[in-house]
Amino acid sequence: MEKRVLVTVSGLVQGVGFRMFVVRSASRLGLKGWVKNMPDGTVRIDAQGPAGLIDEHLSDVRIGPPASKVSSLDVVEKQPDHSRKGFTVLM
């Protein structure tokens, strides 16, 4: 079953390699979507793929790269977008 989530990650998540960590996790799992730094210091992720792999990705994101400190995830399910290709960093 295809699942899409919009995730807001709070904590020490900018300037610590967090976006590239997210891209590596998503690419390893074959997910589609994007990751972006937000002006308020959070990181926003829009990820789509098989439900079990989305759950695995969220587990990775909760941990983050070594220099990060994730304090919370806000996860909202969205309708899948079947036109998506790949996983990218948005500026």
Biopython code that builds the backbone (N, CA, C, O; Angstrom):
import numpy as np
from Bio.PDB.StructureBuilder import StructureBuilder

atoms = [
    (1, "MET", "N", (0.839, -1.190, 0.000)),
    (1, "MET", "CA", (0.000, 0.000, 0.000)),
    (1, "MET", "C", (0.878, 1.246, 0.000)),
    (1, "MET", "O", (1.767, 1.382, 0.840)),
    (2, "GLU", "N", (0.630, 2.156, -0.942)),
    (2, "GLU", "CA", (1.398, 3.393, -1.068)),
    (2, "GLU", "C", (0.981, 4.368, 0.022)),
    (2, "GLU", "O", (-0.207, 4.539, 0.297)),
    (3, "LYS", "N", (1.976, 5.007, 0.642)),
    (3, "LYS", "CA", (1.729, 5.951, 1.729)),
    (3, "LYS", "C", (2.542, 7.212, 1.461)),
    (3, "LYS", "O", (3.675, 7.138, 0.986)),
    (4, "ARG", "N", (1.960, 8.365, 1.767)),
    (4, "ARG", "CA", (2.665, 9.644, 1.641)),
    (4, "ARG", "C", (2.516, 10.397, 2.947)),
    (4, "ARG", "O", (1.420, 10.488, 3.500)),
    (5, "VAL", "N", (3.630, 10.941, 3.442)),
    (5, "VAL", "CA", (3.612, 11.706, 4.682)),
    (5, "VAL", "C", (4.321, 13.048, 4.503)),
    (5, "VAL", "O", (5.309, 13.159, 3.776)),
    (6, "LEU", "N", (3.795, 14.050, 5.179)),
    (6, "LEU", "CA", (4.445, 15.352, 5.284)),
    (6, "LEU", "C", (4.925, 15.449, 6.724)),
    (6, "LEU", "O", (4.126, 15.403, 7.659)),
    (7, "VAL", "N", (6.239, 15.584, 6.896)),
    (7, "VAL", "CA", (6.858, 15.518, 8.219)),
    (7, "VAL", "C", (7.562, 16.831, 8.521)),
    (7, "VAL", "O", (8.301, 17.351, 7.684)),
    (8, "THR", "N", (7.334, 17.368, 9.715)),
    (8, "THR", "CA", (8.094, 18.520, 10.197)),
    (8, "THR", "C", (8.973, 18.022, 11.334)),
    (8, "THR", "O", (8.478, 17.504, 12.335)),
    (9, "VAL", "N", (10.285, 18.184, 11.169)),
    (9, "VAL", "CA", (11.267, 17.704, 12.141)),
    (9, "VAL", "C", (11.807, 18.901, 12.909)),
    (9, "VAL", "O", (12.319, 19.849, 12.314)),
    (10, "SER", "N", (11.692, 18.854, 14.234)),
    (10, "SER", "CA", (12.184, 19.933, 15.093)),
    (10, "SER", "C", (13.394, 19.460, 15.880)),
    (10, "SER", "O", (13.598, 18.264, 16.091)),
    (11, "GLY", "N", (14.195, 20.438, 16.311)),
    (11, "GLY", "CA", (15.393, 20.148, 17.094)),
    (11, "GLY", "C", (16.600, 20.782, 16.431)),
    (11, "GLY", "O", (16.468, 21.756, 15.690)),
    (12, "LEU", "N", (17.777, 20.231, 16.695)),
    (12, "LEU", "CA", (19.005, 20.683, 16.045)),
    (12, "LEU", "C", (19.112, 19.906, 14.736)),
    (12, "LEU", "O", (19.748, 18.854, 14.671)),
    (13, "VAL", "N", (18.469, 20.451, 13.685)),
    (13, "VAL", "CA", (18.362, 19.710, 12.425)),
    (13, "VAL", "C", (18.815, 20.513, 11.209)),
    (13, "VAL", "O", (18.692, 20.036, 10.080)),
    (14, "GLN", "N", (19.335, 21.719, 11.417)),
    (14, "GLN", "CA", (19.896, 22.493, 10.309)),
    (14, "GLN", "C", (21.372, 22.722, 10.569)),
    (14, "GLN", "O", (21.790, 22.954, 11.703)),
    (15, "GLY", "N", (22.164, 22.654, 9.490)),
    (15, "GLY", "CA", (23.607, 22.869, 9.598)),
    (15, "GLY", "C", (24.360, 21.663, 10.137)),
    (15, "GLY", "O", (25.508, 21.785, 10.562)),
    (16, "VAL", "N", (23.711, 20.487, 10.121)),
    (16, "VAL", "CA", (24.338, 19.280, 10.681)),
    (16, "VAL", "C", (24.294, 18.099, 9.691)),
    (16, "VAL", "O", (24.509, 16.952, 10.083)),
    (17, "GLY", "N", (24.015, 18.388, 8.406)),
    (17, "GLY", "CA", (23.949, 17.323, 7.403)),
    (17, "GLY", "C", (22.642, 16.549, 7.406)),
    (17, "GLY", "O", (22.571, 15.435, 6.888)),
    (18, "PHE", "N", (21.607, 17.142, 7.990)),
    (18, "PHE", "CA", (20.343, 16.428, 8.144)),
    (18, "PHE", "C", (19.661, 16.155, 6.808)),
    (18, "PHE", "O", (19.162, 15.053, 6.579)),
    (19, "ARG", "N", (19.637, 17.161, 5.919)),
    (19, "ARG", "CA", (18.963, 16.955, 4.629)),
    (19, "ARG", "C", (19.622, 15.837, 3.822)),
    (19, "ARG", "O", (18.928, 15.006, 3.237)),
    (20, "MET", "N", (20.945, 15.809, 3.787)),
    (20, "MET", "CA", (21.621, 14.750, 3.022)),
    (20, "MET", "C", (21.400, 13.385, 3.670)),
    (20, "MET", "O", (21.306, 12.376, 2.971)),
    (21, "PHE", "N", (21.317, 13.347, 4.994)),
    (21, "PHE", "CA", (20.991, 12.112, 5.703)),
    (21, "PHE", "C", (19.612, 11.616, 5.264)),
    (21, "PHE", "O", (19.430, 10.426, 5.004)),
    (22, "VAL", "N", (18.642, 12.529, 5.183)),
    (22, "VAL", "CA", (17.283, 12.177, 4.758)),
    (22, "VAL", "C", (17.291, 11.657, 3.321)),
    (22, "VAL", "O", (16.639, 10.658, 3.018)),
    (23, "VAL", "N", (18.025, 12.331, 2.440)),
    (23, "VAL", "CA", (18.106, 11.901, 1.035)),
    (23, "VAL", "C", (18.710, 10.505, 0.941)),
    (23, "VAL", "O", (18.210, 9.668, 0.190)),
    (24, "ARG", "N", (19.772, 10.243, 1.689)),
    (24, "ARG", "CA", (20.407, 8.908, 1.656)),
    (24, "ARG", "C", (19.444, 7.833, 2.141)),
    (24, "ARG", "O", (19.346, 6.771, 1.526)),
    (25, "SER", "N", (18.733, 8.091, 3.233)),
    (25, "SER", "CA", (17.763, 7.128, 3.756)),
    (25, "SER", "C", (16.656, 6.873, 2.735)),
    (25, "SER", "O", (16.324, 5.724, 2.442)),
    (26, "ALA", "N", (16.093, 7.948, 2.200)),
    (26, "ALA", "CA", (14.985, 7.826, 1.241)),
    (26, "ALA", "C", (15.435, 7.111, -0.028)),
    (26, "ALA", "O", (14.711, 6.269, -0.558)),
    (27, "SER", "N", (16.621, 7.442, -0.514)),
    (27, "SER", "CA", (17.133, 6.812, -1.735)),
    (27, "SER", "C", (17.390, 5.329, -1.515)),
    (27, "SER", "O", (17.085, 4.506, -2.378)),
    (28, "ARG", "N", (17.948, 4.992, -0.362)),
    (28, "ARG", "CA", (18.216, 3.578, -0.028)),
    (28, "ARG", "C", (16.916, 2.783, -0.023)),
    (28, "ARG", "O", (16.899, 1.615, -0.410)),
    (29, "LEU", "N", (15.829, 3.410, 0.413)),
    (29, "LEU", "CA", (14.532, 2.737, 0.521)),
    (29, "LEU", "C", (13.687, 2.873, -0.747)),
    (29, "LEU", "O", (12.603, 2.295, -0.832)),
    (30, "GLY", "N", (14.174, 3.632, -1.733)),
    (30, "GLY", "CA", (13.437, 3.806, -2.982)),
    (30, "GLY", "C", (12.224, 4.715, -2.862)),
    (30, "GLY", "O", (11.263, 4.569, -3.618)),
    (31, "LEU", "N", (12.257, 5.662, -1.909)),
    (31, "LEU", "CA", (11.127, 6.568, -1.715)),
    (31, "LEU", "C", (11.198, 7.742, -2.685)),
    (31, "LEU", "O", (12.249, 8.031, -3.257)),
    (32, "LYS", "N", (10.065, 8.410, -2.858)),
    (32, "LYS", "CA", (9.978, 9.591, -3.709)),
    (32, "LYS", "C", (9.611, 10.776, -2.826)),
    (32, "LYS", "O", (8.936, 10.615, -1.809)),
    (33, "GLY", "N", (10.065, 11.985, -3.224)),
    (33, "GLY", "CA", (9.684, 13.169, -2.476)),
    (33, "GLY", "C", (10.780, 14.195, -2.389)),
    (33, "GLY", "O", (11.618, 14.305, -3.284)),
    (34, "TRP", "N", (10.774, 14.956, -1.294)),
    (34, "TRP", "CA", (11.754, 16.031, -1.112)),
    (34, "TRP", "C", (11.971, 16.332, 0.371)),
    (34, "TRP", "O", (11.202, 15.916, 1.237)),
    (35, "VAL", "N", (13.051, 17.071, 0.624)),
    (35, "VAL", "CA", (13.388, 17.558, 1.968)),
    (35, "VAL", "C", (13.826, 19.007, 1.827)),
    (35, "VAL", "O", (14.467, 19.375, 0.842)),
    (36, "LYS", "N", (13.475, 19.844, 2.828)),
    (36, "LYS", "CA", (13.762, 21.272, 2.738)),
    (36, "LYS", "C", (13.964, 21.865, 4.123)),
    (36, "LYS", "O", (13.227, 21.539, 5.054)),
    (37, "ASN", "N", (14.971, 22.746, 4.267)),
    (37, "ASN", "CA", (15.120, 23.549, 5.482)),
    (37, "ASN", "C", (14.051, 24.633, 5.477)),
    (37, "ASN", "O", (13.789, 25.254, 4.447)),
    (38, "MET", "N", (13.436, 24.854, 6.633)),
    (38, "MET", "CA", (12.404, 25.877, 6.745)),
    (38, "MET", "C", (12.958, 27.083, 7.512)),
    (38, "MET", "O", (13.881, 26.937, 8.313)),
    (39, "PRO", "N", (12.395, 28.276, 7.268)),
    (39, "PRO", "CA", (12.903, 29.491, 7.929)),
    (39, "PRO", "C", (12.844, 29.437, 9.455)),
    (39, "PRO", "O", (13.616, 30.128, 10.121)),
    (40, "ASP", "N", (11.940, 28.628, 10.023)),
    (40, "ASP", "CA", (11.801, 28.578, 11.487)),
    (40, "ASP", "C", (12.786, 27.607, 12.153)),
    (40, "ASP", "O", (12.709, 27.381, 13.361)),
    (41, "GLY", "N", (13.719, 27.029, 11.364)),
    (41, "GLY", "CA", (14.722, 26.133, 11.938)),
    (41, "GLY", "C", (14.352, 24.660, 11.871)),
    (41, "GLY", "O", (15.163, 23.803, 12.223)),
    (42, "THR", "N", (13.135, 24.353, 11.421)),
    (42, "THR", "CA", (12.733, 22.958, 11.261)),
    (42, "THR", "C", (13.152, 22.458, 9.880)),
    (42, "THR", "O", (13.615, 23.227, 9.037)),
    (43, "VAL", "N", (12.982, 21.164, 9.670)),
    (43, "VAL", "CA", (13.177, 20.556, 8.357)),
    (43, "VAL", "C", (11.852, 19.914, 7.969)),
    (43, "VAL", "O", (11.234, 19.218, 8.775)),
    (44, "ARG", "N", (11.415, 20.149, 6.730)),
    (44, "ARG", "CA", (10.166, 19.571, 6.220)),
    (44, "ARG", "C", (10.512, 18.469, 5.232)),
    (44, "ARG", "O", (11.377, 18.637, 4.373)),
    (45, "ILE", "N", (9.831, 17.348, 5.364)),
    (45, "ILE", "CA", (10.029, 16.200, 4.480)),
    (45, "ILE", "C", (8.675, 15.802, 3.903)),
    (45, "ILE", "O", (7.687, 15.696, 4.630)),
    (46, "ASP", "N", (8.637, 15.582, 2.595)),
    (46, "ASP", "CA", (7.456, 15.026, 1.928)),
    (46, "ASP", "C", (7.940, 13.724, 1.300)),
    (46, "ASP", "O", (8.691, 13.745, 0.324)),
    (47, "ALA", "N", (7.513, 12.595, 1.856)),
    (47, "ALA", "CA", (8.015, 11.291, 1.417)),
    (47, "ALA", "C", (6.863, 10.369, 1.049)),
    (47, "ALA", "O", (5.810, 10.375, 1.687)),
    (48, "GLN", "N", (7.087, 9.577, 0.005)),
    (48, "GLN", "CA", (6.057, 8.659, -0.477)),
    (48, "GLN", "C", (6.695, 7.341, -0.889)),
    (48, "GLN", "O", (7.775, 7.310, -1.478)),
    (49, "GLY", "N", (5.993, 6.239, -0.561)),
    (49, "GLY", "CA", (6.452, 4.906, -0.933)),
    (49, "GLY", "C", (5.622, 3.862, -0.219)),
    (49, "GLY", "O", (4.608, 4.190, 0.397)),
    (50, "PRO", "N", (6.041, 2.600, -0.295)),
    (50, "PRO", "CA", (5.325, 1.544, 0.424)),
    (50, "PRO", "C", (5.275, 1.846, 1.926)),
    (50, "PRO", "O", (6.261, 2.302, 2.506)),
    (51, "ALA", "N", (4.124, 1.590, 2.545)),
    (51, "ALA", "CA", (3.896, 1.957, 3.951)),
    (51, "ALA", "C", (5.008, 1.470, 4.878)),
    (51, "ALA", "O", (5.467, 2.235, 5.727)),
    (52, "GLY", "N", (5.451, 0.225, 4.741)),
    (52, "GLY", "CA", (6.499, -0.312, 5.602)),
    (52, "GLY", "C", (7.814, 0.430, 5.453)),
    (52, "GLY", "O", (8.543, 0.612, 6.428)),
    (53, "LEU", "N", (8.123, 0.864, 4.224)),
    (53, "LEU", "CA", (9.369, 1.599, 3.985)),
    (53, "LEU", "C", (9.268, 3.031, 4.498)),
    (53, "LEU", "O", (10.263, 3.597, 4.952)),
    (54, "ILE", "N", (8.075, 3.623, 4.431)),
    (54, "ILE", "CA", (7.880, 4.959, 5.030)),
    (54, "ILE", "C", (8.122, 4.874, 6.532)),
    (54, "ILE", "O", (8.781, 5.742, 7.104)),
    (55, "ASP", "N", (7.594, 3.837, 7.171)),
    (55, "ASP", "CA", (7.801, 3.658, 8.614)),
    (55, "ASP", "C", (9.283, 3.499, 8.943)),
    (55, "ASP", "O", (9.766, 4.050, 9.933)),
    (56, "GLU", "N", (10.008, 2.741, 8.107)),
    (56, "GLU", "CA", (11.453, 2.567, 8.318)),
    (56, "GLU", "C", (12.180, 3.904, 8.153)),
    (56, "GLU", "O", (13.091, 4.220, 8.918)),
    (57, "HIS", "N", (11.771, 4.686, 7.150)),
    (57, "HIS", "CA", (12.367, 6.006, 6.918)),
    (57, "HIS", "C", (12.136, 6.923, 8.127)),
    (57, "HIS", "O", (13.045, 7.634, 8.556)),
    (58, "LEU", "N", (10.912, 6.900, 8.669)),
    (58, "LEU", "CA", (10.614, 7.736, 9.840)),
    (58, "LEU", "C", (11.463, 7.319, 11.040)),
    (58, "LEU", "O", (11.862, 8.165, 11.840)),
    (59, "SER", "N", (11.739, 6.033, 11.169)),
    (59, "SER", "CA", (12.637, 5.566, 12.247)),
    (59, "SER", "C", (14.033, 6.147, 12.065)),
    (59, "SER", "O", (14.658, 6.588, 13.029)),
    (60, "ASP", "N", (14.528, 6.146, 10.811)),
    (60, "ASP", "CA", (15.842, 6.749, 10.518)),
    (60, "ASP", "C", (15.831, 8.236, 10.873)),
    (60, "ASP", "O", (16.754, 8.733, 11.518)),
    (61, "VAL", "N", (14.787, 8.935, 10.449)),
    (61, "VAL", "CA", (14.686, 10.384, 10.654)),
    (61, "VAL", "C", (14.661, 10.723, 12.141)),
    (61, "VAL", "O", (15.237, 11.730, 12.554)),
    (62, "ARG", "N", (13.999, 9.896, 12.950)),
    (62, "ARG", "CA", (13.950, 10.139, 14.404)),
    (62, "ARG", "C", (15.351, 10.120, 15.012)),
    (62, "ARG", "O", (15.616, 10.818, 15.991)),
    (63, "ILE", "N", (16.242, 9.324, 14.433)),
    (63, "ILE", "CA", (17.623, 9.223, 14.925)),
    (63, "ILE", "C", (18.473, 10.349, 14.347)),
    (63, "ILE", "O", (19.173, 11.040, 15.088)),
    (64, "GLY", "N", (18.420, 10.541, 13.027)),
    (64, "GLY", "CA", (19.190, 11.592, 12.356)),
    (64, "GLY", "C", (20.675, 11.299, 12.324)),
    (64, "GLY", "O", (21.128, 10.289, 12.863)),
    (65, "PRO", "N", (21.443, 12.194, 11.684)),
    (65, "PRO", "CA", (22.901, 12.035, 11.645)),
    (65, "PRO", "C", (23.511, 12.330, 13.016)),
    (65, "PRO", "O", (22.850, 12.916, 13.875)),
    (66, "PRO", "N", (24.761, 11.930, 13.225)),
    (66, "PRO", "CA", (25.384, 12.067, 14.553)),
    (66, "PRO", "C", (25.359, 13.472, 15.161)),
    (66, "PRO", "O", (25.202, 13.605, 16.375)),
    (67, "ALA", "N", (25.510, 14.526, 14.347)),
    (67, "ALA", "CA", (25.576, 15.887, 14.895)),
    (67, "ALA", "C", (24.200, 16.480, 15.199)),
    (67, "ALA", "O", (24.104, 17.558, 15.785)),
    (68, "SER", "N", (23.142, 15.782, 14.803)),
    (68, "SER", "CA", (21.792, 16.327, 14.998)),
    (68, "SER", "C", (21.206, 15.905, 16.341)),
    (68, "SER", "O", (21.713, 15.005, 17.009)),
    (69, "LYS", "N", (20.124, 16.582, 16.713)),
    (69, "LYS", "CA", (19.357, 16.197, 17.902)),
    (69, "LYS", "C", (17.889, 16.454, 17.579)),
    (69, "LYS", "O", (17.416, 17.589, 17.639)),
    (70, "VAL", "N", (17.182, 15.388, 17.238)),
    (70, "VAL", "CA", (15.764, 15.494, 16.881)),
    (70, "VAL", "C", (14.941, 15.550, 18.159)),
    (70, "VAL", "O", (15.028, 14.655, 19.000)),
    (71, "SER", "N", (14.135, 16.614, 18.306)),
    (71, "SER", "CA", (13.296, 16.721, 19.499)),
    (71, "SER", "C", (11.868, 16.250, 19.228)),
    (71, "SER", "O", (11.209, 15.734, 20.130)),
    (72, "SER", "N", (11.378, 16.422, 17.989)),
    (72, "SER", "CA", (10.027, 15.937, 17.679)),
    (72, "SER", "C", (9.804, 15.808, 16.183)),
    (72, "SER", "O", (10.459, 16.461, 15.371)),
    (73, "LEU", "N", (8.849, 14.937, 15.844)),
    (73, "LEU", "CA", (8.374, 14.775, 14.467)),
    (73, "LEU", "C", (6.879, 15.027, 14.477)),
    (73, "LEU", "O", (6.157, 14.482, 15.312)),
    (74, "ASP", "N", (6.417, 15.845, 13.557)),
    (74, "ASP", "CA", (4.985, 16.031, 13.340)),
    (74, "ASP", "C", (4.694, 15.391, 11.979)),
    (74, "ASP", "O", (5.169, 15.873, 10.950)),
    (75, "VAL", "N", (3.916, 14.310, 11.976)),
    (75, "VAL", "CA", (3.669, 13.532, 10.763)),
    (75, "VAL", "C", (2.196, 13.639, 10.376)),
    (75, "VAL", "O", (1.308, 13.341, 11.174)),
    (76, "VAL", "N", (1.956, 14.066, 9.146)),
    (76, "VAL", "CA", (0.597, 14.183, 8.611)),
    (76, "VAL", "C", (0.520, 13.339, 7.345)),
    (76, "VAL", "O", (1.337, 13.506, 6.440)),
    (77, "GLU", "N", (-0.455, 12.433, 7.271)),
    (77, "GLU", "CA", (-0.626, 11.634, 6.054)),
    (77, "GLU", "C", (-1.324, 12.454, 4.992)),
    (77, "GLU", "O", (-2.244, 13.221, 5.279)),
    (78, "LYS", "N", (-0.865, 12.279, 3.738)),
    (78, "LYS", "CA", (-1.412, 12.982, 2.576)),
    (78, "LYS", "C", (-1.816, 11.965, 1.522)),
    (78, "LYS", "O", (-1.455, 10.791, 1.606)),
    (79, "GLN", "N", (-2.567, 12.426, 0.530)),
    (79, "GLN", "CA", (-2.907, 11.572, -0.604)),
    (79, "GLN", "C", (-1.655, 11.331, -1.433)),
    (79, "GLN", "O", (-0.920, 12.280, -1.705)),
    (80, "PRO", "N", (-1.381, 10.079, -1.850)),
    (80, "PRO", "CA", (-0.220, 9.818, -2.703)),
    (80, "PRO", "C", (-0.297, 10.588, -4.022)),
    (80, "PRO", "O", (-1.381, 10.816, -4.560)),
    (81, "ASP", "N", (0.860, 10.981, -4.527)),
    (81, "ASP", "CA", (0.991, 11.677, -5.804)),
    (81, "ASP", "C", (1.794, 10.761, -6.715)),
    (81, "ASP", "O", (3.011, 10.652, -6.571)),
    (82, "HIS", "N", (1.120, 10.105, -7.649)),
    (82, "HIS", "CA", (1.780, 9.082, -8.458)),
    (82, "HIS", "C", (2.624, 9.639, -9.602)),
    (82, "HIS", "O", (3.195, 8.871, -10.377)),
    (83, "SER", "N", (2.709, 10.957, -9.714)),
    (83, "SER", "CA", (3.548, 11.560, -10.763)),
    (83, "SER", "C", (4.982, 11.781, -10.285)),
    (83, "SER", "O", (5.825, 12.237, -11.057)),
    (84, "ARG", "N", (5.265, 11.467, -9.033)),
    (84, "ARG", "CA", (6.586, 11.752, -8.444)),
    (84, "ARG", "C", (7.680, 10.829, -8.952)),
    (84, "ARG", "O", (7.451, 9.660, -9.266)),
    (85, "LYS", "N", (8.887, 11.401, -9.022)),
    (85, "LYS", "CA", (10.074, 10.644, -9.399)),
    (85, "LYS", "C", (11.224, 11.070, -8.492)),
    (85, "LYS", "O", (11.454, 12.266, -8.311)),
    (86, "GLY", "N", (11.945, 10.115, -7.923)),
    (86, "GLY", "CA", (13.139, 10.413, -7.156)),
    (86, "GLY", "C", (12.898, 11.175, -5.861)),
    (86, "GLY", "O", (11.763, 11.477, -5.493)),
    (87, "PHE", "N", (14.008, 11.478, -5.179)),
    (87, "PHE", "CA", (13.969, 12.204, -3.900)),
    (87, "PHE", "C", (15.012, 13.309, -3.968)),
    (87, "PHE", "O", (16.182, 13.035, -4.235)),
    (88, "THR", "N", (14.609, 14.550, -3.731)),
    (88, "THR", "CA", (15.495, 15.688, -3.925)),
    (88, "THR", "C", (15.507, 16.631, -2.723)),
    (88, "THR", "O", (14.645, 16.562, -1.847)),
    (89, "VAL", "N", (16.507, 17.510, -2.706)),
    (89, "VAL", "CA", (16.592, 18.601, -1.748)),
    (89, "VAL", "C", (16.014, 19.844, -2.394)),
    (89, "VAL", "O", (16.449, 20.236, -3.477)),
    (90, "LEU", "N", (15.047, 20.466, -1.752)),
    (90, "LEU", "CA", (14.515, 21.745, -2.242)),
    (90, "LEU", "C", (15.203, 22.877, -1.487)),
    (90, "LEU", "O", (15.487, 22.756, -0.296)),
    (91, "MET", "N", (15.462, 23.955, -2.176)),
    (91, "MET", "CA", (16.113, 25.115, -1.552)),
    (91, "MET", "C", (15.077, 26.134, -1.145)),
    (91, "MET", "O", (15.423, 27.184, -0.602)),
]
sb = StructureBuilder()
sb.init_structure("model")
sb.init_model(0)
sb.init_chain("A")
sb.init_seg("    ")
for serial, (resi, resn, name, xyz) in enumerate(atoms, 1):
    if name == "N":
        sb.init_residue(resn, " ", resi, " ")
    sb.init_atom(name, np.array(xyz, "f"), 0.0, 1.0, " ", f" {name:<3s}", serial, name[0])
structure = sb.get_structure()
